[in-house]
Amino acid sequence: MPDLPDTSPVPADDRHSGGALPLYRVYDTALLDLDGVVYAGPRAIDHAVEVLAEARAEGMRLAYVTNNASRTPTTVAHHLTELGVPAEPSDVITSAQAAARVVADRVPAGSPVLVIGGAGLVEALTERGLKPVRSLDDGPLAVAQGYDPTVGWTQLAEASYAVAQGLPWVASNTDLTIPTARGTAPGNGTLVAAVRTATGVEPVVAGKPLPPMHRETVIRTGAKRPLVIGDRLDTDIEGAFNGGVDSLLVFTGVTAARDLPSAPPEHRPTYLAADLRGLLRVQPELVAGADGSFGCGGWTATVRDGAVGLGESRGEDPYDGLRALCAAVWAEADASAAEAPDWRKAFTELGL
């Protein structure tokens, strides 16, 4: 395995925690999720284009990290550029690339690999010096599976036959659903479940939130102080947790502010912002008081008699208040086996 750059969180003395620097100056690379963060289907998310342009102009490296294995990096980069976010294929890291590296670590160079997926997976395997094939009759030494809208029964059956024979099976990701212009549709996780059901075998999974995706991203970007930016707790934020790096959760995608107080440790982001403008902002320090209170950006949250209360002082940004509220809830929940304190009234006062 190649040596990875040091991605330890920034030492406390060098961080923004004293309110000195905006995030784009604290971290050298932004690892950005795409759908729900940068764009929503055919349109850019509000403020994304100008924020990313400013961060790039100030020297921050932008890397676009997606669990979508169907599209090639060139296709994704073209779509971003059309939206006004100039990007090169090398700026895009996909779960197909992570899966291809996992496969390459398990089979000899040049090995045939049964592909259940589309162009993104074919290109990624080829890049790793492997030979994509479409039939078990071609003698594959492994199976690589990624989402593609053309995958049907025939391909899933072929994968099942190969996996049942004991071939290593690597899935790009296991997201159960994907967003489409017409609504929510089955994702790669649903297709993987069909092969799992037929064979009783579990695949090795490469995509977010698991370590192979973080490894692939760090190798390709050379990031030393990365910041993960996403809209999903179960992929983006958990992926940052698994990689041991900091994260910014934005509320332009699937996660709602109300989801945060009950989040388990692996789903707790470092920072919160309404949208990508949080990347340009000095994030205030989260301070724990001697009385068990937590303060952030002028807000204070304290647990009393099984409920969270907000202090009379109120800051300008309600997401700072949410950070203080969540810190109080999480500290109480983690310190005892009792129920987490009631946070609903305090949350309502935030106006989110």
Contacts in CASP RR format, 6 or more apart in sequence:
PFRMAT RR
TARGET T0000
AUTHOR 0000-0000-0000
METHOD contacts of the structure
MODEL  1
MPDLPDTSPVPADDRHSGGALPLYRVYDTALLDLDGVVYAGPRAIDHAVE
VLAEARAEGMRLAYVTNNASRTPTTVAHHLTELGVPAEPSDVITSAQAAA
RVVADRVPAGSPVLVIGGAGLVEALTERGLKPVRSLDDGPLAVAQGYDPT
VGWTQLAEASYAVAQGLPWVASNTDLTIPTARGTAPGNGTLVAAVRTATG
VEPVVAGKPLPPMHRETVIRTGAKRPLVIGDRLDTDIEGAFNGGVDSLLV
FTGVTAARDLPSAPPEHRPTYLAADLRGLLRVQPELVAGADGSFGCGGWT
ATVRDGAVGLGESRGEDPYDGLRALCAAVWAEADASAAEAPDWRKAFTEL
GL
1 105 0 8 1.000
1 215 0 8 1.000
2 219 0 8 1.000
4 215 0 8 1.000
4 218 0 8 1.000
4 219 0 8 1.000
5 218 0 8 1.000
5 222 0 8 1.000
5 223 0 8 1.000
5 224 0 8 1.000
6 224 0 8 1.000
7 218 0 8 1.000
7 223 0 8 1.000
7 224 0 8 1.000
7 225 0 8 1.000
7 226 0 8 1.000
7 243 0 8 1.000
7 244 0 8 1.000
7 245 0 8 1.000
8 244 0 8 1.000
9 244 0 8 1.000
9 245 0 8 1.000
9 246 0 8 1.000
10 26 0 8 1.000
10 27 0 8 1.000
10 225 0 8 1.000
10 246 0 8 1.000
14 26 0 8 1.000
15 26 0 8 1.000
16 22 0 8 1.000
16 23 0 8 1.000
16 25 0 8 1.000
16 26 0 8 1.000
16 282 0 8 1.000
16 283 0 8 1.000
17 285 0 8 1.000
17 286 0 8 1.000
18 284 0 8 1.000
18 285 0 8 1.000
19 282 0 8 1.000
19 283 0 8 1.000
19 284 0 8 1.000
19 285 0 8 1.000
20 282 0 8 1.000
21 282 0 8 1.000
22 279 0 8 1.000
22 280 0 8 1.000
22 281 0 8 1.000
22 282 0 8 1.000
22 283 0 8 1.000
23 227 0 8 1.000
23 248 0 8 1.000
23 271 0 8 1.000
23 278 0 8 1.000
23 279 0 8 1.000
23 280 0 8 1.000
23 281 0 8 1.000
23 283 0 8 1.000
24 30 0 8 1.000
24 54 0 8 1.000
24 55 0 8 1.000
24 58 0 8 1.000
24 59 0 8 1.000
24 60 0 8 1.000
24 279 0 8 1.000
24 280 0 8 1.000
25 58 0 8 1.000
26 225 0 8 1.000
26 227 0 8 1.000
27 60 0 8 1.000
27 225 0 8 1.000
27 226 0 8 1.000
27 227 0 8 1.000
27 246 0 8 1.000
28 60 0 8 1.000
28 61 0 8 1.000
28 223 0 8 1.000
28 224 0 8 1.000
28 225 0 8 1.000
28 226 0 8 1.000
29 60 0 8 1.000
29 61 0 8 1.000
29 62 0 8 1.000
29 63 0 8 1.000
29 221 0 8 1.000
29 222 0 8 1.000
29 223 0 8 1.000
29 224 0 8 1.000
29 225 0 8 1.000
29 226 0 8 1.000
29 227 0 8 1.000
30 55 0 8 1.000
30 60 0 8 1.000
30 61 0 8 1.000
30 62 0 8 1.000
30 63 0 8 1.000
30 226 0 8 1.000
30 227 0 8 1.000
30 229 0 8 1.000
30 279 0 8 1.000
31 63 0 8 1.000
31 65 0 8 1.000
31 217 0 8 1.000
31 221 0 8 1.000
31 223 0 8 1.000
31 226 0 8 1.000
31 227 0 8 1.000
31 228 0 8 1.000
31 229 0 8 1.000
32 38 0 8 1.000
32 52 0 8 1.000
32 62 0 8 1.000
32 63 0 8 1.000
32 64 0 8 1.000
32 65 0 8 1.000
32 229 0 8 1.000
32 230 0 8 1.000
33 65 0 8 1.000
33 66 0 8 1.000
33 228 0 8 1.000
33 229 0 8 1.000
33 230 0 8 1.000
33 231 0 8 1.000
33 232 0 8 1.000
33 235 0 8 1.000
33 236 0 8 1.000
34 64 0 8 1.000
34 65 0 8 1.000
34 66 0 8 1.000
34 68 0 8 1.000
34 76 0 8 1.000
35 41 0 8 1.000
35 66 0 8 1.000
35 68 0 8 1.000
35 179 0 8 1.000
35 253 0 8 1.000
36 45 0 8 1.000
36 230 0 8 1.000
36 231 0 8 1.000
36 250 0 8 1.000
36 252 0 8 1.000
36 253 0 8 1.000
36 254 0 8 1.000
37 45 0 8 1.000
37 48 0 8 1.000
37 229 0 8 1.000
37 230 0 8 1.000
37 231 0 8 1.000
37 250 0 8 1.000
37 252 0 8 1.000
37 253 0 8 1.000
37 276 0 8 1.000
38 44 0 8 1.000
38 45 0 8 1.000
38 48 0 8 1.000
38 52 0 8 1.000
38 64 0 8 1.000
38 80 0 8 1.000
38 83 0 8 1.000
38 85 0 8 1.000
38 276 0 8 1.000
39 45 0 8 1.000
39 48 0 8 1.000
39 79 0 8 1.000
39 80 0 8 1.000
39 83 0 8 1.000
40 179 0 8 1.000
40 252 0 8 1.000
40 253 0 8 1.000
41 179 0 8 1.000
41 181 0 8 1.000
42 181 0 8 1.000
43 83 0 8 1.000
44 83 0 8 1.000
44 84 0 8 1.000
44 85 0 8 1.000
45 252 0 8 1.000
45 275 0 8 1.000
45 276 0 8 1.000
46 252 0 8 1.000
46 275 0 8 1.000
47 275 0 8 1.000
47 276 0 8 1.000
47 277 0 8 1.000
48 85 0 8 1.000
48 275 0 8 1.000
48 276 0 8 1.000
49 83 0 8 1.000
49 84 0 8 1.000
49 85 0 8 1.000
51 275 0 8 1.000
51 276 0 8 1.000
51 277 0 8 1.000
51 278 0 8 1.000
51 279 0 8 1.000
51 280 0 8 1.000
52 62 0 8 1.000
52 85 0 8 1.000
52 276 0 8 1.000
53 85 0 8 1.000
54 280 0 8 1.000
55 62 0 8 1.000
55 279 0 8 1.000
55 280 0 8 1.000
56 62 0 8 1.000
61 221 0 8 1.000
61 223 0 8 1.000
62 87 0 8 1.000
62 91 0 8 1.000
63 91 0 8 1.000
63 92 0 8 1.000
63 93 0 8 1.000
63 217 0 8 1.000
63 220 0 8 1.000
63 221 0 8 1.000
63 223 0 8 1.000
64 76 0 8 1.000
64 77 0 8 1.000
64 80 0 8 1.000
64 87 0 8 1.000
64 91 0 8 1.000
64 92 0 8 1.000
64 93 0 8 1.000
65 93 0 8 1.000
65 208 0 8 1.000
65 213 0 8 1.000
65 217 0 8 1.000
65 228 0 8 1.000
66 76 0 8 1.000
66 92 0 8 1.000
66 93 0 8 1.000
66 94 0 8 1.000
66 95 0 8 1.000
67 94 0 8 1.000
67 95 0 8 1.000
67 172 0 8 1.000
67 173 0 8 1.000
67 175 0 8 1.000
67 188 0 8 1.000
67 207 0 8 1.000
67 208 0 8 1.000
67 213 0 8 1.000
67 235 0 8 1.000
68 76 0 8 1.000
68 94 0 8 1.000
68 95 0 8 1.000
68 147 0 8 1.000
68 178 0 8 1.000
69 94 0 8 1.000
69 95 0 8 1.000
69 96 0 8 1.000
69 99 0 8 1.000
69 117 0 8 1.000
69 118 0 8 1.000
69 120 0 8 1.000
69 121 0 8 1.000
69 124 0 8 1.000
69 146 0 8 1.000
69 147 0 8 1.000
69 148 0 8 1.000
69 172 0 8 1.000
69 173 0 8 1.000
69 188 0 8 1.000
70 117 0 8 1.000
70 118 0 8 1.000
70 119 0 8 1.000
70 120 0 8 1.000
70 121 0 8 1.000
70 146 0 8 1.000
70 147 0 8 1.000
70 148 0 8 1.000
70 149 0 8 1.000
71 94 0 8 1.000
71 119 0 8 1.000
71 120 0 8 1.000
72 89 0 8 1.000
72 94 0 8 1.000
72 119 0 8 1.000
72 120 0 8 1.000
72 123 0 8 1.000
73 89 0 8 1.000
73 90 0 8 1.000
73 91 0 8 1.000
73 92 0 8 1.000
73 93 0 8 1.000
73 94 0 8 1.000
73 97 0 8 1.000
73 123 0 8 1.000
74 89 0 8 1.000
75 119 0 8 1.000
76 87 0 8 1.000
76 89 0 8 1.000
76 92 0 8 1.000
76 94 0 8 1.000
77 87 0 8 1.000
77 88 0 8 1.000
77 89 0 8 1.000
77 91 0 8 1.000
77 92 0 8 1.000
80 86 0 8 1.000
80 87 0 8 1.000
80 92 0 8 1.000
81 87 0 8 1.000
90 220 0 8 1.000
93 213 0 8 1.000
93 216 0 8 1.000
93 217 0 8 1.000
93 220 0 8 1.000
93 221 0 8 1.000
94 120 0 8 1.000
94 124 0 8 1.000
94 172 0 8 1.000
95 146 0 8 1.000
95 172 0 8 1.000
95 173 0 8 1.000
95 206 0 8 1.000
95 207 0 8 1.000
95 208 0 8 1.000
95 213 0 8 1.000
96 120 0 8 1.000
96 121 0 8 1.000
96 123 0 8 1.000
96 124 0 8 1.000
96 146 0 8 1.000
96 172 0 8 1.000
97 124 0 8 1.000
97 127 0 8 1.000
97 216 0 8 1.000
97 220 0 8 1.000
98 172 0 8 1.000
98 206 0 8 1.000
98 207 0 8 1.000
98 212 0 8 1.000
98 213 0 8 1.000
98 215 0 8 1.000
98 216 0 8 1.000
99 121 0 8 1.000
99 124 0 8 1.000
99 144 0 8 1.000
99 146 0 8 1.000
99 170 0 8 1.000
99 171 0 8 1.000
99 172 0 8 1.000
99 206 0 8 1.000
99 207 0 8 1.000
99 212 0 8 1.000
100 121 0 8 1.000
100 124 0 8 1.000
100 125 0 8 1.000
100 127 0 8 1.000
100 128 0 8 1.000
100 130 0 8 1.000
100 144 0 8 1.000
101 128 0 8 1.000
101 206 0 8 1.000
101 212 0 8 1.000
101 215 0 8 1.000
101 216 0 8 1.000
102 170 0 8 1.000
102 204 0 8 1.000
102 206 0 8 1.000
102 212 0 8 1.000
103 113 0 8 1.000
103 125 0 8 1.000
103 128 0 8 1.000
103 130 0 8 1.000
103 142 0 8 1.000
103 144 0 8 1.000
103 168 0 8 1.000
103 170 0 8 1.000
104 128 0 8 1.000
104 129 0 8 1.000
104 130 0 8 1.000
106 142 0 8 1.000
106 168 0 8 1.000
106 170 0 8 1.000
107 113 0 8 1.000
107 130 0 8 1.000
107 141 0 8 1.000
107 142 0 8 1.000
107 168 0 8 1.000
108 141 0 8 1.000
109 129 0 8 1.000
109 130 0 8 1.000
110 129 0 8 1.000
110 130 0 8 1.000
110 131 0 8 1.000
111 130 0 8 1.000
111 131 0 8 1.000
111 140 0 8 1.000
111 141 0 8 1.000
111 142 0 8 1.000
112 130 0 8 1.000
112 131 0 8 1.000
112 132 0 8 1.000
112 133 0 8 1.000
112 138 0 8 1.000
112 139 0 8 1.000
112 140 0 8 1.000
112 141 0 8 1.000
113 125 0 8 1.000
113 130 0 8 1.000
113 131 0 8 1.000
113 132 0 8 1.000
113 133 0 8 1.000
113 140 0 8 1.000
113 141 0 8 1.000
113 142 0 8 1.000
113 143 0 8 1.000
113 144 0 8 1.000
114 133 0 8 1.000
114 134 0 8 1.000
114 135 0 8 1.000
114 136 0 8 1.000
114 138 0 8 1.000
114 140 0 8 1.000
114 142 0 8 1.000
114 143 0 8 1.000
114 144 0 8 1.000
114 158 0 8 1.000
114 159 0 8 1.000
114 162 0 8 1.000
114 167 0 8 1.000
115 121 0 8 1.000
115 122 0 8 1.000
115 125 0 8 1.000
115 132 0 8 1.000
115 133 0 8 1.000
115 134 0 8 1.000
115 144 0 8 1.000
116 143 0 8 1.000
116 144 0 8 1.000
116 145 0 8 1.000
116 146 0 8 1.000
116 151 0 8 1.000
116 155 0 8 1.000
116 156 0 8 1.000
116 158 0 8 1.000
116 159 0 8 1.000
116 191 0 8 1.000
116 195 0 8 1.000
117 144 0 8 1.000
117 145 0 8 1.000
117 146 0 8 1.000
117 147 0 8 1.000
117 148 0 8 1.000
117 150 0 8 1.000
117 151 0 8 1.000
117 155 0 8 1.000
118 146 0 8 1.000
118 148 0 8 1.000
118 150 0 8 1.000
118 151 0 8 1.000
119 148 0 8 1.000
121 132 0 8 1.000
121 144 0 8 1.000
121 145 0 8 1.000
121 146 0 8 1.000
121 148 0 8 1.000
121 172 0 8 1.000
122 132 0 8 1.000
125 131 0 8 1.000
125 132 0 8 1.000
125 144 0 8 1.000
126 132 0 8 1.000
132 144 0 8 1.000
133 139 0 8 1.000
133 140 0 8 1.000
134 155 0 8 1.000
134 158 0 8 1.000
135 158 0 8 1.000
136 158 0 8 1.000
136 161 0 8 1.000
136 162 0 8 1.000
136 165 0 8 1.000
140 162 0 8 1.000
140 167 0 8 1.000
141 167 0 8 1.000
141 168 0 8 1.000
142 167 0 8 1.000
142 168 0 8 1.000
142 169 0 8 1.000
142 170 0 8 1.000
143 159 0 8 1.000
143 162 0 8 1.000
143 163 0 8 1.000
143 167 0 8 1.000
143 168 0 8 1.000
143 169 0 8 1.000
143 170 0 8 1.000
144 170 0 8 1.000
144 172 0 8 1.000
145 159 0 8 1.000
145 169 0 8 1.000
145 170 0 8 1.000
145 171 0 8 1.000
145 172 0 8 1.000
145 188 0 8 1.000
145 191 0 8 1.000
145 192 0 8 1.000
145 195 0 8 1.000
145 203 0 8 1.000
146 171 0 8 1.000
146 172 0 8 1.000
146 173 0 8 1.000
146 188 0 8 1.000
146 191 0 8 1.000
147 172 0 8 1.000
147 173 0 8 1.000
147 175 0 8 1.000
147 178 0 8 1.000
147 187 0 8 1.000
147 188 0 8 1.000
147 189 0 8 1.000
147 191 0 8 1.000
151 191 0 8 1.000
152 191 0 8 1.000
156 191 0 8 1.000
156 194 0 8 1.000
156 195 0 8 1.000
156 198 0 8 1.000
157 198 0 8 1.000
159 169 0 8 1.000
159 195 0 8 1.000
160 194 0 8 1.000
160 195 0 8 1.000
160 198 0 8 1.000
160 199 0 8 1.000
162 169 0 8 1.000
163 169 0 8 1.000
163 195 0 8 1.000
163 199 0 8 1.000
163 201 0 8 1.000
163 203 0 8 1.000
164 198 0 8 1.000
164 199 0 8 1.000
164 201 0 8 1.000
166 201 0 8 1.000
168 204 0 8 1.000
169 195 0 8 1.000
169 201 0 8 1.000
169 203 0 8 1.000
169 204 0 8 1.000
170 203 0 8 1.000
170 204 0 8 1.000
170 205 0 8 1.000
170 206 0 8 1.000
171 188 0 8 1.000
171 189 0 8 1.000
171 192 0 8 1.000
171 203 0 8 1.000
171 204 0 8 1.000
171 205 0 8 1.000
171 206 0 8 1.000
172 188 0 8 1.000
172 205 0 8 1.000
172 206 0 8 1.000
172 207 0 8 1.000
173 188 0 8 1.000
173 189 0 8 1.000
173 205 0 8 1.000
173 206 0 8 1.000
173 207 0 8 1.000
173 208 0 8 1.000
174 188 0 8 1.000
174 189 0 8 1.000
174 192 0 8 1.000
174 203 0 8 1.000
174 205 0 8 1.000
175 187 0 8 1.000
175 188 0 8 1.000
175 189 0 8 1.000
175 235 0 8 1.000
176 186 0 8 1.000
176 187 0 8 1.000
176 189 0 8 1.000
176 190 0 8 1.000
176 193 0 8 1.000
177 184 0 8 1.000
177 185 0 8 1.000
177 186 0 8 1.000
177 187 0 8 1.000
177 190 0 8 1.000
178 184 0 8 1.000
178 185 0 8 1.000
178 186 0 8 1.000
178 187 0 8 1.000
178 188 0 8 1.000
179 185 0 8 1.000
192 203 0 8 1.000
195 201 0 8 1.000
195 203 0 8 1.000
196 202 0 8 1.000
196 203 0 8 1.000
205 212 0 8 1.000
206 212 0 8 1.000
206 213 0 8 1.000
206 216 0 8 1.000
207 213 0 8 1.000
208 235 0 8 1.000
208 236 0 8 1.000
208 238 0 8 1.000
208 239 0 8 1.000
209 234 0 8 1.000
209 235 0 8 1.000
209 236 0 8 1.000
209 237 0 8 1.000
209 238 0 8 1.000
209 239 0 8 1.000
209 241 0 8 1.000
209 242 0 8 1.000
209 266 0 8 1.000
210 239 0 8 1.000
210 242 0 8 1.000
211 242 0 8 1.000
211 243 0 8 1.000
213 239 0 8 1.000
214 239 0 8 1.000
214 242 0 8 1.000
214 243 0 8 1.000
214 245 0 8 1.000
217 223 0 8 1.000
217 226 0 8 1.000
218 226 0 8 1.000
226 245 0 8 1.000
227 245 0 8 1.000
227 246 0 8 1.000
227 247 0 8 1.000
227 248 0 8 1.000
227 279 0 8 1.000
228 236 0 8 1.000
228 237 0 8 1.000
228 239 0 8 1.000
228 240 0 8 1.000
228 245 0 8 1.000
228 246 0 8 1.000
228 247 0 8 1.000
228 248 0 8 1.000
229 236 0 8 1.000
229 247 0 8 1.000
229 248 0 8 1.000
229 250 0 8 1.000
229 276 0 8 1.000
229 279 0 8 1.000
230 236 0 8 1.000
230 237 0 8 1.000
230 247 0 8 1.000
230 248 0 8 1.000
230 249 0 8 1.000
230 250 0 8 1.000
231 249 0 8 1.000
231 250 0 8 1.000
231 251 0 8 1.000
231 252 0 8 1.000
231 253 0 8 1.000
231 254 0 8 1.000
231 255 0 8 1.000
232 253 0 8 1.000
232 254 0 8 1.000
232 255 0 8 1.000
233 249 0 8 1.000
233 255 0 8 1.000
233 259 0 8 1.000
233 263 0 8 1.000
233 267 0 8 1.000
233 269 0 8 1.000
234 267 0 8 1.000
236 247 0 8 1.000
236 249 0 8 1.000
237 247 0 8 1.000
237 249 0 8 1.000
237 266 0 8 1.000
237 267 0 8 1.000
237 268 0 8 1.000
237 269 0 8 1.000
238 266 0 8 1.000
238 267 0 8 1.000
240 246 0 8 1.000
240 247 0 8 1.000
240 269 0 8 1.000
240 270 0 8 1.000
241 247 0 8 1.000
241 265 0 8 1.000
241 266 0 8 1.000
241 267 0 8 1.000
241 268 0 8 1.000
242 266 0 8 1.000
246 270 0 8 1.000
246 271 0 8 1.000
247 269 0 8 1.000
247 270 0 8 1.000
247 271 0 8 1.000
248 269 0 8 1.000
248 270 0 8 1.000
248 271 0 8 1.000
248 272 0 8 1.000
248 273 0 8 1.000
248 278 0 8 1.000
248 279 0 8 1.000
249 255 0 8 1.000
249 260 0 8 1.000
249 269 0 8 1.000
249 271 0 8 1.000
249 272 0 8 1.000
249 273 0 8 1.000
250 273 0 8 1.000
250 274 0 8 1.000
250 275 0 8 1.000
250 276 0 8 1.000
250 278 0 8 1.000
251 257 0 8 1.000
251 272 0 8 1.000
251 273 0 8 1.000
251 274 0 8 1.000
251 275 0 8 1.000
252 274 0 8 1.000
252 275 0 8 1.000
252 276 0 8 1.000
257 319 0 8 1.000
257 322 0 8 1.000
257 347 0 8 1.000
257 350 0 8 1.000
257 352 0 8 1.000
258 347 0 8 1.000
258 352 0 8 1.000
260 268 0 8 1.000
260 272 0 8 1.000
260 322 0 8 1.000
260 326 0 8 1.000
261 325 0 8 1.000
261 326 0 8 1.000
261 329 0 8 1.000
261 330 0 8 1.000
261 340 0 8 1.000
261 343 0 8 1.000
261 347 0 8 1.000
262 329 0 8 1.000
262 340 0 8 1.000
263 326 0 8 1.000
263 330 0 8 1.000
265 330 0 8 1.000
265 334 0 8 1.000
268 326 0 8 1.000
268 330 0 8 1.000
271 278 0 8 1.000
271 283 0 8 1.000
271 323 0 8 1.000
272 319 0 8 1.000
272 320 0 8 1.000
272 322 0 8 1.000
272 323 0 8 1.000
273 279 0 8 1.000
273 281 0 8 1.000
273 319 0 8 1.000
274 319 0 8 1.000
284 296 0 8 1.000
284 297 0 8 1.000
284 298 0 8 1.000
284 320 0 8 1.000
285 296 0 8 1.000
286 294 0 8 1.000
286 295 0 8 1.000
286 296 0 8 1.000
286 323 0 8 1.000
286 324 0 8 1.000
286 327 0 8 1.000
287 294 0 8 1.000
287 295 0 8 1.000
287 296 0 8 1.000
288 294 0 8 1.000
288 295 0 8 1.000
288 327 0 8 1.000
288 331 0 8 1.000
289 295 0 8 1.000
291 302 0 8 1.000
292 302 0 8 1.000
292 303 0 8 1.000
292 328 0 8 1.000
292 331 0 8 1.000
293 300 0 8 1.000
293 301 0 8 1.000
293 302 0 8 1.000
293 328 0 8 1.000
294 300 0 8 1.000
294 301 0 8 1.000
294 302 0 8 1.000
294 324 0 8 1.000
294 327 0 8 1.000
294 328 0 8 1.000
294 331 0 8 1.000
295 301 0 8 1.000
295 321 0 8 1.000
295 324 0 8 1.000
295 327 0 8 1.000
296 320 0 8 1.000
296 321 0 8 1.000
296 323 0 8 1.000
296 324 0 8 1.000
296 327 0 8 1.000
297 315 0 8 1.000
297 316 0 8 1.000
297 317 0 8 1.000
297 320 0 8 1.000
297 321 0 8 1.000
297 324 0 8 1.000
298 313 0 8 1.000
298 314 0 8 1.000
298 315 0 8 1.000
298 320 0 8 1.000
298 321 0 8 1.000
299 310 0 8 1.000
299 311 0 8 1.000
299 313 0 8 1.000
299 314 0 8 1.000
299 315 0 8 1.000
299 320 0 8 1.000
299 321 0 8 1.000
299 323 0 8 1.000
299 324 0 8 1.000
299 325 0 8 1.000
300 310 0 8 1.000
300 311 0 8 1.000
300 313 0 8 1.000
300 324 0 8 1.000
301 308 0 8 1.000
301 309 0 8 1.000
301 310 0 8 1.000
301 311 0 8 1.000
301 321 0 8 1.000
301 324 0 8 1.000
301 325 0 8 1.000
301 327 0 8 1.000
301 328 0 8 1.000
301 346 0 8 1.000
302 308 0 8 1.000
302 309 0 8 1.000
302 311 0 8 1.000
302 328 0 8 1.000
303 309 0 8 1.000
303 328 0 8 1.000
303 329 0 8 1.000
303 331 0 8 1.000
303 332 0 8 1.000
303 341 0 8 1.000
306 332 0 8 1.000
306 341 0 8 1.000
306 342 0 8 1.000
307 341 0 8 1.000
307 342 0 8 1.000
307 343 0 8 1.000
307 345 0 8 1.000
307 346 0 8 1.000
308 325 0 8 1.000
308 328 0 8 1.000
308 329 0 8 1.000
308 341 0 8 1.000
308 342 0 8 1.000
308 343 0 8 1.000
308 345 0 8 1.000
308 346 0 8 1.000
309 328 0 8 1.000
309 345 0 8 1.000
309 346 0 8 1.000
310 321 0 8 1.000
310 324 0 8 1.000
310 325 0 8 1.000
310 346 0 8 1.000
310 349 0 8 1.000
310 350 0 8 1.000
315 321 0 8 1.000
318 350 0 8 1.000
318 351 0 8 1.000
318 352 0 8 1.000
319 352 0 8 1.000
321 350 0 8 1.000
322 347 0 8 1.000
322 350 0 8 1.000
322 352 0 8 1.000
325 343 0 8 1.000
325 346 0 8 1.000
325 347 0 8 1.000
325 350 0 8 1.000
328 341 0 8 1.000
328 343 0 8 1.000
329 340 0 8 1.000
329 341 0 8 1.000
329 343 0 8 1.000
332 340 0 8 1.000
332 341 0 8 1.000
333 340 0 8 1.000
333 341 0 8 1.000
END
